[in-house]
Amino acid sequence: MICTLYYTPMESGFTAERGFDVIMETRPGLNGNTYPRDFLRAVKLEGYGRITTPVKGKHYIAYDDGNYEYDNGPKGRGITLLEPRASAAVRLGQASLPGRTQLETSEPTIKEVFGSTKWKIIDTGGGLKRWQLDLYWGEDEPRAPDSIGRPRGTDFEYAYSEIKVAAAEPTDPEE
């Protein structure tokens, strides 16, 4: 299986000094509040983004299927908060790896980069392939304007790994 990475971009990293497009824009659901254009692009790509100034106590913007809204934290499918270097996503409807499945990766590079070999499937990704496991890095600033989908804290892009299914938890009917 190919293991890739996703993360929660932080608004604080989208600065003109770093070369990002910081023209302030809003989107439906953001109540007229404005954010740097590249940050909103990253939120659309990654699904969540951490904002610098909370809105009504919420520190994140969520994006799903054309809708933006404020949220309390990056979540997987349903209400489960993502755990850095522990949560993972698979393609929606992938029967071979149902939600809440616990996996173990064997590739040493993954352990070196993430500090873990154990993952729990709690998220799905519409753009993922059936042979892809997307590992959650956590919150980070973006790498560069031409790679807003890459976190600044690692050079990791992908690794091939054998996957061992450790266990599957019962699914929560609310997820």
C-alpha positions as CSV (number, residue, x, y, z in Angstrom):
1,M,0.0,0.0,0.0
2,I,1.2,3.5,-0.6
3,C,1.2,5.7,2.5
4,T,0.8,9.5,2.0
5,L,0.4,12.4,4.3
6,Y,-2.2,15.0,5.1
7,Y,-2.2,17.8,7.7
8,T,-4.0,20.7,9.2
9,P,-2.5,24.0,7.8
10,M,-2.1,26.9,10.2
11,E,-3.1,30.4,9.1
12,S,0.0,31.8,10.9
13,G,2.2,30.3,8.2
14,F,0.6,32.0,5.3
15,T,2.6,35.3,5.1
16,A,3.6,37.6,2.4
17,E,7.2,37.3,3.6
18,R,7.1,33.6,2.8
19,G,5.7,34.3,-0.6
20,F,2.0,33.3,-0.1
21,D,-1.0,35.0,-1.7
22,V,-2.3,36.9,1.3
23,I,-5.1,38.8,-0.4
24,M,-7.9,38.6,2.2
25,E,-11.0,36.8,1.1
26,T,-14.1,35.3,2.6
27,R,-16.3,32.3,1.6
28,P,-19.9,31.3,2.3
29,G,-20.2,30.1,5.9
30,L,-17.4,32.3,7.2
31,N,-19.8,35.2,8.2
32,G,-17.8,37.8,6.2
33,N,-14.6,37.1,8.1
34,T,-11.6,37.2,5.8
35,Y,-8.5,35.0,5.5
36,P,-5.5,34.9,3.2
37,R,-6.4,33.4,-0.2
38,D,-3.7,30.7,-0.1
39,F,-4.8,29.6,3.4
40,L,-8.4,29.2,2.2
41,R,-7.0,27.1,-0.8
42,A,-5.2,24.9,1.7
43,V,-8.3,24.5,3.9
44,K,-10.2,23.4,0.8
45,L,-7.4,20.9,-0.1
46,E,-6.8,19.5,3.4
47,G,-10.4,19.7,4.9
48,Y,-9.4,21.8,7.9
49,G,-7.3,24.8,8.9
50,R,-6.3,26.3,12.2
51,I,-7.2,30.1,12.4
52,T,-5.1,32.6,14.3
53,T,-8.1,34.4,15.9
54,P,-10.9,32.1,17.2
55,V,-14.5,32.9,16.1
56,K,-17.1,32.3,18.8
57,G,-14.5,30.0,20.6
58,K,-13.8,27.9,17.5
59,H,-10.2,27.7,16.4
60,Y,-10.7,25.9,13.0
61,I,-12.3,26.3,9.6
62,A,-13.7,23.1,8.1
63,Y,-14.4,22.6,4.4
64,D,-16.6,19.8,3.0
65,D,-18.2,19.6,-0.4
66,G,-18.3,23.3,-1.1
67,N,-19.2,24.4,2.5
68,Y,-17.1,26.2,5.0
69,E,-17.8,26.4,8.7
70,Y,-16.1,27.1,12.0
71,D,-15.3,24.0,14.1
72,N,-13.7,22.9,17.4
73,G,-11.0,20.8,15.8
74,P,-10.0,18.7,12.8
75,K,-12.2,15.6,12.7
76,G,-12.4,12.4,10.7
77,R,-15.6,11.0,9.5
78,G,-18.3,11.9,12.0
79,I,-17.3,13.4,15.3
80,T,-14.0,11.8,16.0
81,L,-11.1,14.2,16.4
82,L,-8.0,13.4,14.4
83,E,-4.9,12.4,16.4
84,P,-1.6,13.6,15.1
85,R,0.6,10.6,14.0
86,A,-2.1,8.1,15.0
87,S,-5.1,8.8,12.7
88,A,-5.3,7.7,9.1
89,A,-7.8,7.9,6.1
90,V,-8.8,5.5,3.4
91,R,-11.0,5.8,0.4
92,L,-14.7,6.2,1.2
93,G,-16.5,2.9,1.0
94,Q,-13.3,0.8,1.0
95,A,-14.6,-2.5,2.2
96,S,-11.2,-4.1,3.0
97,L,-10.4,-1.4,5.6
98,P,-13.6,-0.3,7.4
99,G,-13.6,2.6,9.8
100,R,-12.0,2.1,13.2
101,T,-9.7,-0.6,11.9
102,Q,-6.3,-0.5,13.6
103,L,-3.3,-1.0,11.3
104,E,0.4,-1.4,11.6
105,T,2.8,-0.2,8.9
106,S,6.1,-2.0,8.4
107,E,8.1,0.6,6.5
108,P,11.0,2.0,8.7
109,T,10.8,5.4,7.0
110,I,7.2,5.8,8.3
111,K,8.3,5.1,11.9
112,E,11.3,7.5,11.5
113,V,9.1,10.4,10.2
114,F,6.0,9.9,12.3
115,G,7.4,8.2,15.3
116,S,4.7,5.5,15.0
117,T,3.8,2.4,13.1
118,K,0.3,2.1,14.6
119,W,-2.7,3.8,12.9
120,K,-6.5,3.9,13.3
121,I,-8.8,4.5,10.4
122,I,-11.1,7.3,11.4
123,D,-11.2,9.4,8.3
124,T,-12.1,9.0,4.6
125,G,-10.9,10.9,1.5
126,G,-12.8,11.2,-1.7
127,G,-9.6,11.7,-3.7
128,L,-7.8,8.7,-2.2
129,K,-7.1,5.6,-4.3
130,R,-8.1,2.1,-3.1
131,W,-4.5,1.2,-2.4
132,Q,-3.7,4.5,-0.5
133,L,-3.4,5.1,3.2
134,D,-3.3,8.8,4.1
135,L,-1.5,9.3,7.5
136,Y,-2.4,12.4,9.6
137,W,0.7,14.6,10.4
138,G,-1.1,17.1,12.7
139,E,-1.1,20.9,12.6
140,D,1.8,22.6,10.8
141,E,2.6,25.6,8.7
142,P,2.7,25.0,5.0
143,R,6.0,24.2,3.3
144,A,5.9,26.8,0.5
145,P,3.5,28.6,-1.8
146,D,3.9,26.0,-4.6
147,S,3.2,23.2,-2.1
148,I,0.5,24.2,0.3
149,G,-0.5,20.6,0.7
150,R,2.8,19.8,2.3
151,P,3.6,20.6,6.0
152,R,6.8,22.5,6.8
153,G,7.9,20.0,9.4
154,T,8.8,17.1,7.1
155,D,10.0,16.3,3.6
156,F,7.9,13.1,3.6
157,E,5.7,12.6,0.6
158,Y,5.0,8.9,0.4
159,A,6.3,5.4,1.2
160,Y,5.3,2.0,0.2
161,S,4.5,-0.3,3.2
162,E,3.0,-3.6,3.9
163,I,0.0,-3.2,6.2
164,K,-1.0,-5.5,8.9
165,V,-4.6,-5.3,10.2
166,A,-4.4,-5.3,14.0
167,A,-8.1,-5.0,15.0
168,A,-11.4,-3.4,14.2
169,E,-13.4,-1.6,16.8
170,P,-17.2,-1.5,16.6
171,T,-18.4,1.4,14.6
172,D,-20.2,4.3,16.3
173,P,-23.7,4.8,14.7
174,E,-23.2,8.6,14.8
175,E,-20.1,8.4,12.5
